[in-house]
Amino acid sequence: MMPSMENTLKSFSFGVVDYIVFGIMLTVSASIGAYFGFFSKSKNTTDEYLLGGKKMKTIPIAISLVASQLSGIAIMSIPAETYSYGLAYIYLVLSNILVVPTLTYIIVPVFYENNIANCYEYLQIRFNKSTRRIVTLSFVLNACLMLPVYMFIPSLAFSQVTGINIHWINTIVCSICVFYTMLGGIKAVVWTDVVQAMVMLSSVVLVGVLGVVKVGGLHKVFENVDAGGRLDVSYSLDPRIRSSFFSLFISGYLMWTGHIGLNQICVQRIVSLPTIQQAKRALTITGIGIIIIMSFNAFTGLLMFARYFGCDPILAGVVEKPDKLMPFFVQDVVGHLKGVPGVFISCVFSASLSTMSAILNSMAGVVYFDYIKPWIRHTEARANAVMKIFVVVMGFYCIASGLIVQRFTSILQTIITITGINTGAVVGVFLLGMFVPRANGKVAVTSVAFSILTMLWIIANAQLRFKAGHIKYEPLPTSLDNCHIHDFRAVITNISTTPAASTLQRSHSEEVPLLTTAFGSNQDFSIYDITFYWYKVLGVVLVWLLAIPLSYVWKSSEEKLNPKLFTPFVRRFLTQRSIEMEEVPLKTAKYDTPNANTTVVVPLNAEENNKPK
């Protein structure tokens, strides 16, 4: 009698040592929060809670920035992406080569020179309060959509190897993350990131090295992935092709620029450094770190394909979908080493805890200063209490939303699609403010609203076309032809108990009438068929496409603008003479910042032009 599916998968499970390793990781994270919440001698102020008193150190901040981008999605879904669609994703990672100089020479200097603590303050100073409000609202809504996804991924991995109910795991881990974020503020977030980053790096490298050995060396790895078409990259300009060089590199450039340099989650950490020189060093280290670790994650997907070349666990029905393949691979490769599977699962949780804590801390500050402070009597103690309560409420929300996230098919595609609604608009309006002196508040608000609403319409219709079957992203083909060569007992056993499993080969080669696939389309062009990787690019284009002509209709008085509100490159071309700006009497204007004592100094005539409306 053949073993059942449940018995087959028992060989892929946690041991006592793995549970101990996992428990130690969660305990360390909670302890860091308890230390900064109860024993640290820091002042109980919003400036301390959100910015660490602007006394943070370069290396911890750089590591924290890398960790915040290396979510559980990167650990689980990027390998799934390259396993299914090939190495093209690496070009999205390599776009960081251009992102770092963009941030260090164009964007971050503007924040430091204007004493910006919350990146959305810039929009209020440069344009008006309405622009700030619409962008912060999109940030909050986007974060609300993303938080449950970030936390569900590690719960998925843990459930895969333990069999424990996924929602119980989600509840426990969300509670721990809320605990240390609520108590310790940005310092707890950064230092837990440092610890978690070490776990992530060691785990990913260990699994990768042992995986290469298991396959039979690098030569064998690339031989298998080349035979499976995983090294092929499309250089087509057709925007409907799911993963091409142009869609991935251009989209990656705008995505990383928006996520690191124009999103309060990361900007909050960058400006917590005392000087701009330290910020630039931190960003350089961050860019290098992201390229190295994300490339390693992409390579892991190829490694999984090489390991299961000709004997696909997904096709056999052993693993439900690509997003669940990584835990299976880890148990297969390092399951015989006590504690190593526990280290990997800790790695996935560490990545997601890092991202979730960063979002919660930043959201608390944005929501309080933009939406709560104007309606209550502000005190430092009250502000801290409100932000901590908000963190707890969002924790409950994440737990409840796991029921919805459970139904998603491709997590990576889901996340890039969701962020495509507003990321392009946000990047577009910041760059508009820093590069186009003619643009004013009315232009900015109208352009952002136009971009977000248009992208929402396009994405909604695209999802309807997915549901109707007009768009279908079938992955590159796999097979079960060589299972007899490998000693994959779990796979072979399940093939024996799955009727006609060997005939279920996944292939994109079959001709289907009027269908847009991952590799081409045989129907007339439709904007709704473009790949989700182009969403961010389209969002930026929509902002500028409307803003430039509108800036000539709703004219702004260019000579009244403070040159420091523009990127250093643009200041050279401003028509007003800098000496005139120096002779204008100065007036201090207070804007809502995490530090109640922070002021932004602008010329008197510029204050009239840029005051919040």
C-alpha positions in Angstrom: 0.0 0.0 0.0 1.4 3.4 -1.0 1.9 6.0 1.7 -0.6 8.8 1.8 0.3 12.4 0.9 0.4 13.3 4.6 2.9 10.5 5.4 5.0 11.5 2.4 5.4 15.1 3.7 6.2 14.0 7.2 9.9 13.8 6.2 9.7 17.5 5.5 9.0 18.8 9.0 10.5 20.6 12.0 12.4 18.9 14.8 12.9 20.0 18.5 16.1 21.9 17.7 14.4 23.8 14.9 11.7 24.9 17.3 14.3 26.0 19.8 16.2 28.1 17.2 13.0 29.7 16.0 11.9 30.5 19.6 15.3 32.1 20.3 14.9 34.4 17.3 11.4 35.6 18.5 12.7 36.0 22.0 15.6 38.2 21.0 13.3 40.4 18.9 10.9 40.9 21.8 13.8 41.5 24.3 15.2 44.3 22.1 11.8 46.0 22.2 11.5 45.5 25.9 15.0 47.0 26.5 14.3 50.2 24.6 10.8 50.4 26.0 11.6 49.9 29.7 15.4 50.2 30.3 16.7 52.7 27.8 17.5 56.2 29.2 16.1 57.9 26.1 13.6 60.7 26.5 9.9 59.9 26.0 9.4 62.2 23.0 8.1 61.8 19.4 11.5 62.8 18.1 13.1 60.0 20.1 10.4 57.5 19.2 10.4 58.2 15.4 14.0 59.4 14.7 16.1 58.1 17.6 17.0 61.7 18.5 18.8 62.0 15.1 21.8 60.2 16.7 21.6 56.9 14.8 24.8 55.3 13.4 25.5 54.7 9.7 26.1 50.9 9.6 23.0 49.9 11.7 20.8 52.2 9.5 22.3 50.8 6.3 21.7 47.2 7.5 18.2 48.2 8.6 17.4 49.7 5.2 18.5 46.5 3.5 16.5 44.4 5.9 13.4 46.4 5.4 13.6 45.7 1.6 14.4 42.0 2.2 10.9 41.0 3.3 9.7 37.4 3.5 8.5 38.1 -0.1 12.1 38.3 -1.2 13.0 35.1 0.6 10.0 33.1 -0.6 8.6 34.7 -3.8 11.7 35.9 -5.7 13.1 32.3 -5.9 9.6 31.2 -7.0 9.7 33.9 -9.7 13.0 32.8 -11.2 12.0 29.1 -10.8 8.9 29.8 -12.9 9.9 32.5 -15.3 13.7 32.5 -15.4 16.6 34.9 -14.6 15.1 38.1 -16.1 14.2 39.3 -12.6 17.8 40.0 -11.9 17.6 43.2 -14.1 15.1 44.6 -11.6 17.7 44.0 -8.9 20.6 45.5 -10.9 18.6 48.7 -11.4 19.9 49.7 -8.0 23.2 50.7 -9.8 21.3 53.9 -11.0 19.1 54.2 -7.9 22.0 55.0 -5.4 23.4 58.0 -7.3 19.8 59.3 -7.9 19.1 59.2 -4.1 22.5 60.6 -3.0 22.8 63.4 -5.5 19.2 64.4 -6.4 16.7 63.5 -3.7 18.3 63.2 -0.2 20.2 66.5 -0.3 16.8 68.3 -0.7 15.5 66.6 2.5 18.6 67.5 4.6 18.9 71.1 3.4 15.2 71.7 4.2 15.5 69.9 7.6 12.8 67.4 6.5 12.0 64.7 9.0 8.9 63.4 7.2 9.3 63.2 3.5 5.7 64.3 3.0 6.5 67.6 4.6 8.4 68.4 1.5 5.2 68.3 -0.6 3.5 70.7 1.8 6.4 73.2 1.7 7.0 72.9 -2.1 3.3 72.7 -3.1 0.5 72.8 -0.5 -1.1 70.9 2.3 -3.6 69.2 -0.1 -0.7 67.6 -2.0 0.7 66.3 1.2 -2.6 64.9 2.3 -3.4 63.0 -0.9 0.0 61.4 -1.0 0.0 60.5 2.7 -3.5 59.0 2.3 -2.2 56.8 -0.6 0.8 55.8 1.6 -1.5 54.7 4.5 -3.9 52.9 2.2 -1.1 51.1 0.4 0.5 50.1 3.7 -2.8 48.7 4.9 -3.0 46.6 1.8 0.6 45.4 2.1 0.9 44.7 5.8 -1.2 41.5 5.9 0.7 40.2 2.8 4.1 40.7 4.4 3.1 38.8 7.5 1.3 36.0 5.8 4.3 34.9 3.8 6.4 33.6 6.8 3.3 32.0 8.3 2.9 30.2 5.0 6.4 28.9 5.2 6.1 27.8 8.9 2.8 26.1 8.2 4.4 24.2 5.2 7.0 22.6 7.4 5.1 22.1 10.7 1.5 21.6 9.8 0.4 24.1 12.4 -2.6 26.2 11.5 -1.4 29.2 9.5 -3.6 31.7 11.4 -2.4 30.7 14.8 1.2 31.3 13.6 0.2 34.7 12.1 -1.4 35.7 15.4 1.6 34.9 17.5 4.2 36.5 15.3 2.1 39.7 14.6 1.7 40.1 18.4 5.5 39.9 19.0 6.2 42.4 16.2 3.6 44.8 17.6 5.1 44.4 21.1 8.6 45.5 20.3 7.6 48.2 17.7 5.1 49.7 20.2 7.6 49.8 23.1 10.9 50.6 21.5 10.2 52.9 18.5 12.7 53.4 15.7 15.7 52.2 17.9 14.1 48.9 18.5 13.1 48.6 14.9 16.7 49.3 13.7 18.5 47.0 16.2 16.1 44.1 15.6 16.7 44.6 11.9 20.5 44.3 12.5 20.0 41.0 14.4 17.5 39.7 11.9 19.7 40.7 8.9 22.5 38.5 10.3 20.1 35.6 10.5 18.8 36.2 7.0 22.2 36.5 5.4 23.7 33.4 7.1 20.6 31.3 6.3 20.3 32.3 2.6 24.1 31.7 2.0 24.1 28.4 3.8 21.1 27.1 1.9 22.6 28.3 -1.4 26.0 26.7 -0.9 24.6 23.4 0.3 22.1 23.5 -2.6 24.9 23.9 -5.2 26.7 20.9 -3.6 23.5 18.8 -3.7 22.9 19.5 -7.4 26.5 18.7 -8.3 28.3 22.0 -8.6 27.8 25.3 -10.4 28.4 23.8 -13.8 25.6 21.3 -13.3 23.3 24.0 -12.0 23.7 26.2 -15.1 23.6 23.2 -17.4 20.1 22.3 -16.1 18.7 25.9 -16.0 19.9 26.6 -19.5 18.3 23.4 -20.7 15.1 24.5 -19.0 15.1 27.9 -20.7 15.6 29.8 -17.4 18.6 31.8 -18.7 16.7 33.3 -21.6 15.8 37.0 -21.4 13.4 38.9 -23.6 14.6 42.2 -25.0 11.3 42.9 -26.7 9.6 46.4 -26.4 6.1 44.8 -26.3 4.8 46.0 -22.9 2.5 42.9 -22.7 5.5 40.5 -22.2 5.5 39.7 -18.5 9.3 39.9 -17.9 11.5 41.7 -20.3 14.8 43.5 -19.8 13.2 47.0 -20.3 10.1 46.4 -18.1 12.2 45.0 -15.3 15.1 47.5 -15.3 13.0 50.7 -15.8 10.3 49.5 -13.4 13.0 48.5 -10.9 14.7 51.9 -11.1 11.4 53.7 -10.2 10.4 51.1 -7.7 13.6 51.3 -5.6 13.7 55.1 -5.9 10.2 55.2 -4.6 10.6 52.6 -1.9 13.9 53.8 -0.5 14.1 57.5 -1.2 10.5 58.7 -1.4 8.7 56.5 1.2 8.6 57.5 4.8 9.4 53.9 5.9 12.9 54.4 4.7 13.3 58.2 4.7 12.6 58.1 8.4 15.7 56.0 8.9 17.8 58.0 6.5 17.1 61.4 8.1 17.7 59.9 11.6 21.4 60.1 10.7 23.1 63.4 12.0 24.7 64.4 8.7 24.1 64.1 4.9 27.5 62.5 4.5 26.5 59.7 6.8 23.2 59.4 4.9 25.0 59.1 1.6 27.4 56.4 3.0 24.4 54.5 4.3 22.6 54.6 1.0 25.7 53.3 -0.9 26.0 50.4 1.5 22.3 49.8 1.2 22.4 49.6 -2.6 25.3 47.2 -2.6 23.6 45.1 0.1 20.3 44.9 -1.8 22.1 43.9 -5.0 24.1 41.1 -3.3 21.2 39.6 -1.3 18.5 40.0 -3.9 20.7 38.5 -6.6 21.4 35.5 -4.2 17.6 35.1 -3.8 17.1 35.1 -7.6 19.9 32.5 -8.0 18.2 30.3 -5.4 15.2 30.0 -7.7 17.5 28.8 -10.5 19.1 26.4 -8.0 15.7 25.0 -7.1 15.0 24.4 -10.8 18.3 22.7 -11.3 17.7 20.4 -8.3 14.2 19.4 -9.5 15.0 19.4 -13.3 12.8 16.8 -14.8 11.0 16.1 -11.6 8.9 19.1 -10.6 7.3 18.9 -7.1 4.6 21.4 -8.1 3.6 19.4 -11.2 3.6 16.2 -9.1 1.3 17.9 -6.6 3.7 17.6 -3.6 3.9 21.4 -3.4 0.8 23.4 -4.0 2.3 26.5 -5.7 5.7 28.1 -6.4 5.4 30.4 -3.3 5.5 27.3 -1.1 8.4 25.6 -2.9 11.3 27.3 -0.9 10.5 25.5 2.5 10.3 22.2 0.7 13.7 22.9 -1.0 15.3 23.9 2.3 14.1 20.7 4.0 15.3 18.7 1.0 18.8 20.2 1.0 19.5 20.9 4.7 16.8 19.0 6.5 19.4 16.5 7.7 21.3 19.2 9.6 19.7 19.8 13.0 18.6 23.3 13.5 19.2 24.5 10.0 15.6 24.4 8.8 14.8 26.4 12.0 17.4 29.0 11.0 15.8 29.3 7.5 12.3 29.7 8.9 13.7 32.2 11.4 15.2 34.0 8.3 11.8 34.3 6.6 10.2 35.5 9.8 13.0 37.9 10.4 12.6 39.5 7.0 8.9 40.0 7.5 9.2 41.2 11.0 11.7 43.8 9.8 9.4 45.1 7.1 6.3 45.0 9.3 7.9 46.9 12.2 9.2 49.5 9.8 5.8 50.1 8.3 4.0 50.2 11.6 6.5 52.7 13.1 6.3 55.0 10.0 2.5 54.7 9.7 2.1 55.7 13.3 4.0 58.9 12.8 2.3 59.8 9.5 -1.2 59.1 10.8 -0.7 61.0 14.0 0.9 64.2 12.6 -1.3 64.3 9.5 -4.7 63.1 10.7 -4.9 63.1 14.5 -2.7 66.0 15.8 -4.8 68.8 14.1 -7.9 67.6 16.2 -6.4 67.1 19.6 -4.3 69.1 22.2 -0.8 67.9 21.4 1.6 66.8 24.1 4.6 64.5 23.7 3.1 61.9 26.1 -0.2 62.0 24.4 1.4 61.7 20.9 3.4 58.7 22.0 0.3 57.0 23.6 -1.7 57.6 20.4 1.0 56.2 18.2 1.4 53.1 20.3 -2.4 52.4 20.3 -2.4 52.8 16.6 0.4 50.1 16.3 -1.7 47.7 18.4 -4.8 48.3 16.3 -2.9 47.7 13.1 -1.6 44.4 14.6 -5.2 43.2 15.0 -6.0 44.2 11.5 -3.0 42.2 10.1 -4.2 39.1 11.9 -7.7 39.4 10.6 -6.6 40.1 7.0 -4.7 36.9 6.8 -7.9 35.2 5.9 -8.0 37.2 2.6 -4.3 36.9 1.7 -4.6 33.1 1.9 -6.4 33.1 -1.4 -3.8 34.9 -3.5 -2.0 32.9 -6.2 1.3 34.7 -6.8 2.4 36.9 -3.9 5.1 38.8 -5.7 2.8 39.7 -8.6 0.1 40.7 -6.1 2.4 43.0 -4.3 3.8 44.7 -7.4 0.3 45.1 -8.7 -1.0 46.7 -5.5 2.0 49.1 -5.2 1.5 50.0 -8.9 -1.6 51.9 -8.0 0.2 54.8 -6.2 4.0 54.4 -6.3 4.3 55.9 -9.8 2.2 58.9 -8.8 4.2 59.5 -5.6 7.6 59.2 -7.4 6.2 61.4 -10.2 5.0 64.3 -7.9 8.3 64.3 -5.9 10.4 64.5 -9.0 8.0 67.2 -10.4 8.6 69.3 -7.3 12.3 68.9 -7.4 12.8 69.4 -11.2 10.0 71.7 -12.4 9.9 75.2 -10.8 6.9 76.1 -12.9 4.6 73.5 -11.3 2.5 74.6 -8.4 0.1 73.1 -5.8 -3.0 73.0 -8.1 -0.9 71.2 -10.7 0.5 68.7 -8.2 -2.8 67.8 -6.7 -4.6 67.4 -10.0 -1.8 65.3 -11.5 -1.5 62.9 -8.6 -5.2 62.4 -8.4 -5.3 61.8 -12.2 -2.5 59.3 -12.0 -3.8 57.3 -9.0 -7.4 57.1 -10.4 -6.2 56.2 -13.9 -4.0 53.4 -12.5 -6.8 52.1 -10.3 -9.0 51.9 -13.4 -6.3 50.1 -15.5 -5.4 47.7 -12.7 -9.1 46.9 -11.9 -9.8 46.1 -15.6 -6.6 44.1 -15.9 -7.7 41.9 -12.9 -11.1 41.4 -14.6 -9.3 40.3 -17.8 -7.3 37.8 -15.7 -10.4 36.5 -14.1 -12.1 36.1 -17.6 -9.1 34.2 -18.9 -8.0 36.8 -21.4 -4.6 37.1 -19.6 -2.9 34.0 -18.4 0.7 33.9 -17.1 1.6 30.2 -17.5 5.3 29.7 -16.4 8.0 28.1 -18.4 7.5 24.4 -18.9 8.6 21.7 -16.4 8.2 17.9 -16.5 8.2 14.7 -14.5 10.3 12.8 -17.1 13.4 12.3 -15.0 12.0 11.4 -11.6 13.3 7.9 -11.9 16.8 9.3 -12.0 16.5 11.2 -8.8 16.0 9.9 -5.3 12.9 12.2 -4.7 10.8 9.8 -2.7 8.2 12.4 -1.7 7.7 13.4 -5.4 7.7 9.8 -6.8 5.3 8.6 -4.1 2.8 11.3 -4.8 3.0 10.7 -8.6 2.0 7.2 -7.9 -1.1 8.4 -6.0 -2.0 11.2 -8.4 -3.9 9.9 -11.5 -2.3 10.9 -14.8 0.1 13.3 -13.0 2.8 12.8 -15.7 0.5 14.2 -18.3 0.0 17.5 -16.5 3.1 19.2 -17.8 3.0 23.0 -17.7 3.8 24.6 -21.0 3.3 27.9 -22.7 3.7 26.5 -26.2 0.0 25.7 -26.8 -1.7 28.2 -29.1 -4.8 29.7 -27.4 -7.0 32.1 -29.4 -7.1 35.7 -28.2 -4.9 35.3 -25.2 -2.1 37.4 -23.6 0.5 35.1 -22.0 3.7 35.7 -20.1 5.7 35.5 -23.3 3.5 37.2 -26.0 0.0 38.0 -27.2 -2.0 37.0 -30.3 -4.7 39.6 -29.7 -5.0 43.3 -30.5 -3.2 45.7 -28.1 -5.0 46.8 -25.0 -3.7 49.0 -22.2 -5.2 46.5 -19.7 -2.9 43.7 -21.0 0.4 45.4 -20.2 2.5 43.6 -17.6 2.2 44.7 -14.0 5.9 45.6 -14.1 5.0 48.7 -16.2 2.5 50.0 -13.7 4.9 52.2 -11.8 6.4 53.6 -15.0 2.9 54.4 -16.4 2.0 56.1 -13.1 5.0 58.5 -13.3 4.3 59.2 -17.0 0.7 60.1 -16.2 1.7 62.7 -13.6 4.1 64.4 -15.9 1.9 64.1 -18.9 -0.8 66.2 -17.2 1.4 68.4 -15.0 3.6 69.9 -17.7 0.8 71.4 -19.8 -1.2 72.4 -16.7 1.9 74.3 -15.3 1.5 76.6 -18.3 -2.2 77.1 -17.7 -2.0 77.5 -13.9 1.1 79.6 -13.8 3.4 79.9 -10.7 5.6 82.8 -9.8 9.0 81.2 -10.2 11.0 83.9 -8.6 9.3 83.4 -5.3 10.5 79.8 -4.8 13.3 78.9 -2.4 16.1 77.3 -4.5 16.7 74.7 -1.7 13.4 73.1 -2.6 14.9 71.9 -5.9 17.6 69.3 -6.6 21.1 70.8 -6.7 21.3 70.3 -10.5 18.1 72.4 -11.2 19.1 75.3 -8.9 21.7 76.4 -11.5 18.9 77.1 -14.0 16.6 79.1 -11.8 16.0 82.6 -13.1 16.3 84.4 -9.8 19.7 85.5 -8.5 20.7 83.8 -5.3 21.9 87.2 -3.9 18.3 88.4 -4.1 17.1 85.5 -2.1 19.8 86.2 0.6 18.7 89.9 0.9 15.0 89.0 1.5 14.0 89.1 5.2 13.7 85.6 6.6 10.7 84.3 8.5 10.5 80.9 10.2 7.5 78.8 9.3 6.6 75.8 11.4 5.2 72.7 9.8 4.0 69.5 11.3 7.1 67.5 12.0 7.9 64.7 14.4 10.0 67.1 16.4 7.8 70.0 17.6 10.8 72.2 17.8 11.8 71.7 14.1 11.4 74.8 11.9 11.9 75.2 8.2 13.4 78.6 7.2 12.2 80.1 4.0 12.2 83.6 2.5 9.3 85.8 3.5 7.9 86.0 -0.1 8.3 82.3 -0.5 6.4 81.7 2.7 3.4 83.4 1.2 3.6 81.3 -2.0 4.1 78.0 -0.2 2.2 78.2 3.0 -0.2 75.3 3.7 -3.7 75.8 2.4 
